[in-house]
């Protein structure tokens, strides 16, 4: 079973795992087309998403503590208070401006802003980030990481929502009841980003309006 991990101190191992998981993601390739700098620039965005996640879980494999990582937020804990969001954004910008061009950061923030508008209006669990290291993919870690979130959402009778830009992920999420709610292309040339929703067990057969 995955175990909860705190956000007080960011773990490099978690970011390394997520960076490896998302290195070839279509959105990562679009935002950071240069392979030699993609890992470092990608890690800044992933760290930002983990900092916005009020709940995180990790999964182990073969003595690797962070073979898989998920960051999520329950209803009423996302979006964070405006002041907290500005603090996180400011800290991230100061940290990344030294190695990320301002134009790239502006584009990333624009994509983030557009994606934010896709989220359902109803209370929901929001999965901000979920990744499994390539060395451990196909071993069931994704299901392990989803399990506690889906269980809590069913207990609370609320949906679960996430986004993905990788069409290869769609079949995986559909196994757990997720369906595409909306698809957008936030900026020209960007791969489509899909918003997926999973209804709670208590709402099977009912529609979810955004």
N, C-alpha and C positions, 0 to 999 in steps of 0.2 A: 504494500500500500504506500502511496506517496505520503510524505510527511510535511507539515507546515514549516515554512521558513520565514523569519522576520525580515522586515525592510529597514530596520534601524541602521544596519551597516551593509552596504552593497557588496556582494560577493563577486570577485573577479571570475570565479569558477562558473557561476550562474550565467554571467554575460558571455563568457567564452562558449558555453554550451549553446546559448541562444544565437550567438553570432554564427557558429558553425551550422546551426539548423536553418538559418535564414539567409545564408551567404548566396545561394542560388535562387532565392525567391524572386519572382518577377518584379515586384515592387522595389526590392533592394537593388536589383540590376538596373532598373530605370533611374532611381535616385542617385545611385553610386556606380556609374558604369565602369570606372577604372578599378580593375581587380586589385591592383597593388595597394590601394587606399580604402577599398570597400570595407574591409573588416573593422578598421578603426572608426570609420565614420558610422557604420552600421551599429557598432556597439553603443554609441552615444544615444541613438534613437531608442534602442532596446532598453538601455538603462533608464531613460525617461519613462517608458511605458511601465517598467517595474516599479518605479517610484510612485507612479499614479495608482498602482494596484495595492489595495488595502489588505488583500489576502494573497499569499503565494504558497505554492506547494512544489516539492521537488521529488524526483524518483531516482532510485539507485539501480545500478547494474554493474556487476563485476567490479565492486569496490569503488565505482565512480559515484561520488555523492550527488553530483548534479548531471546525471545522464539525461534528464528531462526536467523542464521547468514550466510552470504555468503561473500567470499573474491575473488576478480577477478582482472584481469588486461586487459586493452584494447590493441590493436595492438601498437607496438613500446614502450610499458611500461613494457614488460616482454620479456626476462629476464632483471633484473635491471642491471645498470652498474656494472662492475666487482668489483670496490672498495666498492660499497654499499653492494653487496652480501657478500663480505669478512667481512665487518663490522658486518652485521647481523649474519653470521655464527660464527664469533669469540665471539660476545656477547652471543649468544645462548650456545656455548660450555662452556664458563666460568661459565655460570649460571647453566648448567645442570650437569657438571662433578661431582658435590658434591653428586648427588643422582642417576645418571645414569652411569652404568659401561661403561668404554671406549669401550669394545667390542660391546655393544648394540648400542652405538652412531655410531661406525664405520659401523655396519650393516645398521642402519637407513640411513646414508649418502650414502652408496652404493646403496640402494634401490632408494633413491632420485635421484642419478646420472643416474641410468638406466631408471627411469621413464621420466626424462628430455629428453632423446633421442627419446621418442615417439611423442613428440609434432610436429604438422604439420609445414612445412617450410613456408607455406603461412601466411600472416598476419591474426591474429585471436584474438578473445576474449578468454582469458584463465581463467576458473574457478578453482582456486587453492583449495578452500574449501567451502563446503556447508553442513550445518547441522541444524537439527531441534531437539530441546529437546524432548526426548521420551514422556513426558507428553502432548506434543502438536502436535505429529505426526498424520497424517490422517485428518488434518483440513485445508489443502490447503496452508500451509506456504511455502512449497517447491516451489509451482507454483508462489507464490507472490515474492519470492526471485529471481527466475529465470527471471521473467517478464521484469524488467528494462534492464537486460543484453541482453536478446533476442531481445528486441525492439531496443536497440542501435546497436546491430550487424546487424540487418536487415536494419536499416537506413544507416549503413556504408557499407552494402553489403559484410560482412566478416563472416566466420564461427565462431562457438563457440566450444571450446574444453574443455574436462575435463577427469579425470581418476576416476575409482572406482574399489575397490577390493570386493565389496559386490554384488553378483549376484542378490540379491533382488532389487537392485536399477535400474536394466536394464529396466524393464517394465515401471517404472516411467519416466525415461529419454526418452524412445522411444515415449511416448505420446507427447513429445515436438519436435520430429523430430531427436533426437540423434540416431546414429548408431555406432556400434563397428567398429573402424578403425584398431585396433591392440590389441593383447593380449600377455603379457609377464609374465614369472616367473623369477623375477630379481635375486633371490638367491634360493638355494635348500630349499625346504620345505615351501617356501613363497606361499601364495594363489595367483592365477592369478590376475594380474592387467590389466584392460582394458582401453584403450584410446577411448573415444567416441567423435564423431564430429556431429555437427548440421550445415547443410548448410543454408546460408541466403535465404530468400524467392526469391531473384533475381536469385539464382543459382539452384533452384529446377530442378532436372533432369540431372545436370552436376556432374561429379565425382570430388572428392577431392584427390589429390595425396600428400602423405607425403614425 
